[in-house]
Amino acid sequence: MRNKTSDEKDYRAGFSRVMWFAEQAKRQGWKLSDRQLVHEIMQRERAARIRDKSTLPIVGRDVRSAAWNRGQADALRALLRAQREHYGKGL
């Protein structure tokens, strides 16, 4: 059973990872459309729900916790919100 501290750490790691990638993309001049961001948010939320509901232990190198996926989803939401505010003002 995972503890709260571990979940918070995973959440922050997932959030930070997305924000790091966003910064790298911005430096390269790349931008995801609102539609792409929404799609990615849905995928992360789906992965978190599956992880929560699974009774089987899932192991592997690239397997992440539900908290990690939720952190990524929240970071993507923050990016979407910022993007909409920025472009909504006509900047």
N, C-alpha and C positions, 0 to 999 in steps of 0.2 A: 504494500500500500504506500502510495506516495504521500509525503507530508506537504504542508502548506508552504514551507520555505522553499522546497524543491520546485513546487509549482510556480511560485513567484519568480524564482530564478529562471526557469524555462520560459515563462511568459516574457520577461525582460529580454532574454536572449533572442526569442523569436521576433519581438518588436524591433530590437536593435538591428537584427540582420536585415530586415526589410528596409529600415531607414538607411543603413549603410549602402545597400544596393541602389536605393533611390538617389542617394548623393552621387554615386558613381555614374548612374545613368544621366543625371543632370549635367555632370561635368562633360559627358560625351555629347550632350545636346539631344538626348533621347527623351521621349515622353510617352507614357501609356495613355490611351484614350480612357474616358470615363467608363466605357463599356468593358474594356480590358480589366480595369481595376475592380469593377463590380464582379466580373467573372472570377477573378483571383480571390476576392473576399469570399465568395460563395464556396469555392474549392477548399479554402482553409477552414471555413466553418463546417463544411461537410466532413473533412478529415478529423476535426475535433470531435464531432458527434460520433463518428464511427469508433474512434479511439475510446471515448467514454462508454459506449454501449458494449464494446467487445469484452467478452469474458475470457477469451483466450490470451495468453501472454504473447505479445508481439515483440520479437527481438530482431535486431539487425543493425547494420551500420547507419542507415539513413532513416531509421524509425524515430519519429518525434512524438512528444507527449501532446495531449489535448491542450494543455496550457501554452505550449510553444506555438501550436497552430492558432490559438486564440490571440496570442500576442501579435502574430503576423497579420491576422485579419484586422485587428485594431489599428495597426500601423498603416495598413492599406486604406482603411477608412479615413485616417488622419490625412493621408496623402490625397485622397479623393476630395475631402472637404477643403483642403488648402488649394487644390487645383481649381475647384469650382469657384471658390472665393476670388482667386486670382484672375481667372478668365471671365468670371461673371461681372467683374468691374470694368471689363474692356481693356485690361492691361496687356 
